[in-house]
């Protein structure tokens, strides 16, 4: 039986379910900092919009205190692109600028223009699902129009078994 090629709408299906998350975050961004903070988290992801989107509900246990956040993703069937927004309980009325992009095989790249501390930057999310039971996400910023990138946050996901 021939399987039709993916339209891209199922690109994030690997993330459905419950996860533990190992976070590693750069202490200061775009300031030549090389000190990182590691912390734990958990998330669950479920489909929305009849399968053309999903919602990732996060619990982040930073050393200075825990908080909640969501990643909201939607797929545009016309462009074949995903948009990803971040909403954080520490700033509950501030929805981040969406990053937009797509997967090319098991790696997805998503970009946005944003502002950090008053200066224009580019944002890049990289999703790597080569191992769908332990996917990885990275965030990187560029202050030079995308010529160089500084990775500032890495998340490693481990699926929570159904028996957990």
C-alpha angles and dihedrals in degrees: 000000000000116000112214115235117265116263088209094253089108096049094110098040088104088069097058111118137033127322143179111222131208108205127198114184130183109238095225127018127227092355103103090261117158098179117108134192120212123203142157132252145164134219143178125204128199136173122258136174092046091299097314092103145018141207123223112198111201136195112194120192104201117179089246092052144307126273141173129238140167134216111210116198130186131180123220108212091198098055096027088229134129124221118205124196127186123212118186127196090222088066102023096176097047115088110190121238107272121251112219132202147094146250122267100197110312096343124076126195122198126181141190141169112237143153127251120187091340098311129105115251140170120235125209128189117193119196116192116190099166085122103037091189090057108026123176133217127194133186121203133178130207125199094183102062095273100308091117131017133205114205107218106168133033126184123191114194126206118190116241108229118239089245093058 
